[in-house]
Amino acid sequence: MKPKSRYIMPGDYCRAMNLQLSRGEVITLLNALIEDIKAYERKGEAYLNLNTLAEKLECFLTEKPAKP
């Protein structure tokens, strides 16, 4: 008999991250994420799962800001 498959929870693949962000950096990241989600919705697409959304947020968080 086959074992029952189990729903994979978003936390199953999460890594712990220790970040120290200023209030301005948090606002910038959230605004960028919101704009990205709106762009997907304008194209008629959407994030289908939390893992995809988490990966996108991780990309925003790990980007190095350009030096002036």
C-alpha distances in whole Angstrom, upper triangle without the diagonal:
4,6,9,12,15,19,21,24,27,28,25,27,31,34,36,40,43,46,49,50,53,54,55,52,49,51,51,48,47,49,48,44,45,47,44,42,45,45,42,42,46,44,41,38,37,35,31,30,31,30,33,35,35,35,39,40,39,41,44,44,44,47,50,53,56,59,62
4,6,9,12,15,17,21,24,25,22,24,27,30,33,36,40,42,46,47,50,50,51,48,46,48,48,44,43,46,44,41,42,44,41,39,42,42,38,39,42,40,38,35,33,31,28,26,28,27,29,32,31,32,35,36,36,38,40,41,41,43,47,49,52,55,58
4,6,9,13,15,18,21,22,19,21,25,27,30,33,37,39,43,44,47,47,48,46,43,45,45,41,41,43,42,38,40,42,39,37,40,40,37,37,41,39,37,34,32,29,26,24,25,24,27,29,29,30,33,34,33,35,38,38,38,41,44,47,50,53,56
4,6,10,12,15,19,20,17,20,23,26,29,32,35,38,41,42,45,45,46,44,41,42,43,39,38,41,39,36,37,39,36,34,37,38,34,35,38,37,34,31,29,27,23,21,23,22,25,27,27,28,31,32,32,34,36,36,37,40,43,46,49,52,55
4,7,9,12,16,17,14,17,20,23,26,29,33,35,38,39,42,42,43,40,38,39,39,36,35,37,36,32,33,36,33,31,34,34,31,31,35,33,31,28,26,23,20,18,19,19,21,23,23,24,27,28,28,30,33,33,33,36,39,42,45,48,51
4,6,9,12,14,12,14,17,21,23,26,30,32,35,36,39,39,40,37,34,36,37,33,32,34,33,30,31,33,31,28,32,32,29,30,33,32,30,27,24,21,18,16,17,16,19,21,21,22,25,26,26,28,30,30,31,34,37,40,43,46,49
4,6,10,11,10,13,15,19,21,24,28,29,32,33,36,36,37,34,31,33,33,30,28,31,30,26,27,30,27,25,28,29,26,26,30,29,26,23,21,18,15,12,13,13,16,18,18,19,22,23,23,25,27,27,29,31,35,37,40,43,46
4,7,8,7,9,12,15,18,21,24,26,29,30,33,33,34,31,29,30,31,27,26,29,27,24,25,28,25,23,26,27,24,25,29,28,26,22,20,16,14,11,11,10,13,15,14,16,19,20,19,22,24,24,25,28,31,34,37,40,43
4,5,5,8,10,13,16,18,21,23,26,27,30,30,31,28,26,27,28,24,23,26,25,22,23,26,24,22,25,26,23,24,28,27,26,22,19,16,14,10,9,9,13,14,13,15,17,18,18,21,22,22,23,26,29,32,35,38,41
4,5,7,7,11,13,15,19,20,23,24,26,26,27,25,22,24,24,21,20,23,22,18,20,23,20,19,22,23,21,22,25,25,24,20,17,13,12,8,6,6,10,10,9,11,14,14,14,17,19,18,20,22,26,28,31,34,37
4,5,5,9,10,13,16,18,21,22,25,26,27,24,22,24,25,21,21,24,23,20,22,25,22,21,25,26,24,25,29,28,27,24,20,17,16,12,9,9,12,13,10,12,15,15,14,17,19,18,19,22,25,28,31,34,37
4,6,9,12,15,18,20,24,25,28,29,30,27,25,27,28,24,24,27,26,22,25,27,25,23,27,28,25,27,30,30,29,25,22,18,17,13,11,10,14,15,12,14,17,17,16,19,21,20,21,24,27,30,33,36,39
4,7,10,13,16,18,22,23,27,27,28,25,23,26,26,22,22,25,24,21,23,25,23,22,26,26,24,26,29,28,28,24,21,17,16,13,11,8,12,13,10,11,14,15,13,16,18,17,17,21,24,27,30,33,36
4,7,9,13,15,18,20,23,24,25,22,20,23,23,19,19,23,21,19,21,24,21,21,25,25,23,25,29,28,28,24,21,17,17,14,11,9,12,12,9,10,13,12,11,14,16,14,15,18,21,24,27,30,33
4,6,10,12,16,18,21,23,24,21,19,22,22,19,20,23,22,20,23,25,23,23,26,27,26,28,31,30,30,27,24,20,20,17,14,12,14,14,11,11,14,13,10,14,16,13,13,17,19,22,26,28,31
4,7,10,13,15,19,21,22,19,18,21,21,18,19,23,22,20,23,25,24,24,27,28,27,29,32,32,32,29,26,22,23,19,16,14,17,16,12,13,16,14,11,15,16,13,13,17,19,22,25,27,31
4,6,10,12,16,17,19,16,15,18,18,15,17,20,19,18,21,23,22,23,26,27,26,28,31,31,32,28,26,22,23,20,17,15,17,16,12,13,15,12,10,13,13,10,11,14,16,18,22,24,27
4,7,10,13,16,18,15,14,18,18,16,17,21,20,19,22,25,24,25,28,29,29,31,33,34,34,31,28,25,27,23,20,19,20,19,15,16,17,14,12,15,15,11,12,15,16,18,22,23,26
4,6,10,12,14,11,11,14,15,13,15,18,18,17,20,22,22,23,26,27,27,29,31,32,33,30,27,24,26,24,20,19,20,18,15,16,16,13,11,14,12,9,10,13,13,15,19,20,23
4,7,10,12,10,10,13,14,13,15,18,18,18,21,23,23,24,27,28,29,30,33,34,35,32,29,27,29,26,23,22,23,21,18,19,19,15,14,16,14,11,12,14,14,15,18,19,21
4,7,8,6,6,10,10,10,12,15,15,16,18,20,20,22,24,25,26,28,30,31,32,30,28,25,28,26,22,22,22,20,17,18,17,14,14,15,12,10,12,13,13,13,16,17,19
4,5,5,6,9,10,11,12,14,15,17,18,20,21,23,24,26,27,29,30,32,33,31,29,27,30,28,25,25,25,22,20,21,20,16,17,18,15,12,15,15,15,14,17,17,19
4,5,5,6,9,10,11,12,14,15,17,18,20,21,23,24,26,27,29,31,32,30,28,26,29,27,24,25,25,21,20,22,20,16,17,19,15,14,17,17,17,16,19,19,20
4,5,5,6,9,10,11,12,14,15,16,18,20,21,22,24,26,27,29,30,29,27,26,29,28,25,25,25,21,20,21,19,16,17,18,14,13,16,15,15,13,16,17,17
4,5,5,6,9,10,11,12,14,15,16,18,20,21,23,24,26,27,29,27,25,23,26,25,22,22,22,19,17,18,16,13,14,14,11,9,12,12,12,10,14,15,16
4,5,5,6,9,10,11,12,14,15,17,18,20,21,23,24,26,27,25,23,21,24,22,19,20,20,16,15,17,15,11,13,14,10,9,13,13,14,13,17,19,20
4,5,5,6,9,10,10,12,14,15,16,18,20,21,22,25,26,24,22,21,24,23,20,22,21,17,17,18,16,13,15,16,12,12,15,15,16,15,18,19,20
4,6,5,6,9,10,11,12,14,15,16,19,20,21,23,25,23,21,20,24,23,21,21,20,17,16,17,14,12,14,13,10,10,13,12,13,12,14,16,17
4,5,5,6,9,10,11,12,14,15,17,18,20,21,23,21,19,17,21,20,17,17,16,13,13,13,11,8,10,10,7,7,11,10,12,12,15,17,19
4,5,5,6,9,10,11,12,14,15,16,18,20,21,19,17,16,19,18,16,17,16,12,12,14,11,9,12,12,9,10,14,14,16,15,18,21,22
4,5,5,6,9,10,10,12,14,15,16,19,20,19,17,17,20,20,18,19,17,14,15,16,13,11,14,14,11,13,16,15,17,16,18,21,21
4,5,5,6,9,10,11,12,14,15,17,19,17,16,15,19,19,17,18,15,12,13,14,10,9,12,11,8,11,13,12,14,13,16,19,20
4,5,5,6,9,10,11,12,14,16,17,15,13,12,15,15,13,14,12,9,10,11,8,7,10,10,8,10,13,13,16,16,18,22,23
4,5,5,6,9,10,11,12,14,15,14,12,12,16,16,15,16,14,11,13,14,11,10,14,14,12,14,17,17,19,19,21,24,25
4,5,5,6,9,10,10,12,14,13,13,13,17,18,17,18,15,13,15,16,12,12,15,14,12,15,18,17,19,18,20,23,24
4,5,5,6,9,10,11,13,11,10,10,14,15,15,15,12,10,13,13,9,10,13,12,11,14,16,15,18,18,20,23,24
4,5,5,6,9,10,11,9,7,8,11,13,12,14,11,9,12,13,10,11,14,14,13,16,18,18,21,21,23,27,28
4,5,5,6,9,10,9,9,11,14,16,16,18,15,13,16,17,13,14,18,17,16,19,21,20,23,23,24,28,29
4,5,5,6,9,9,9,11,15,17,17,18,15,13,17,16,13,15,18,16,15,19,21,20,23,22,23,27,28
4,5,5,6,5,6,8,11,13,15,16,12,11,15,15,12,14,17,16,16,19,21,20,24,24,25,29,30
4,5,5,5,6,9,12,14,16,17,15,13,17,18,15,17,20,19,19,22,24,23,27,27,28,32,33
4,5,7,9,12,15,18,19,21,18,17,20,20,17,19,22,21,20,24,26,25,28,27,28,32,32
4,5,9,12,14,17,19,20,17,16,20,20,17,19,22,21,21,24,26,25,28,28,29,32,33
4,7,11,12,16,18,19,16,16,20,20,18,20,23,22,22,26,27,27,30,30,31,35,36
4,7,9,12,14,16,13,13,17,16,15,17,20,19,20,23,24,24,28,28,30,33,35
4,6,9,11,13,10,10,14,14,13,15,18,17,18,21,23,23,26,27,29,33,34
4,6,7,9,6,6,10,11,10,12,15,15,16,18,20,21,24,25,28,31,33
4,7,9,7,8,11,12,13,15,17,17,19,21,22,23,27,29,31,35,37
4,5,6,7,9,10,11,13,15,16,18,19,21,22,26,28,30,34,36
4,5,5,6,8,10,10,12,14,15,16,18,20,24,25,28,32,34
4,5,5,6,9,10,10,12,14,15,16,18,22,24,27,30,33
4,5,5,6,9,10,11,13,14,15,17,21,23,25,29,31
4,5,5,6,9,10,11,12,14,16,19,21,24,27,29
4,5,5,6,9,10,10,12,14,18,20,23,26,29
4,5,5,6,9,10,11,12,16,18,21,24,27
4,5,5,7,9,10,11,15,16,19,22,25
4,5,5,6,9,10,14,15,18,21,24
4,5,5,6,9,12,14,17,20,23
4,5,5,6,10,12,15,18,21
4,6,6,9,10,13,16,19
4,6,8,10,14,16,19
4,6,9,12,15,18
4,6,9,12,15
4,6,9,12
4,6,9
4,6
4
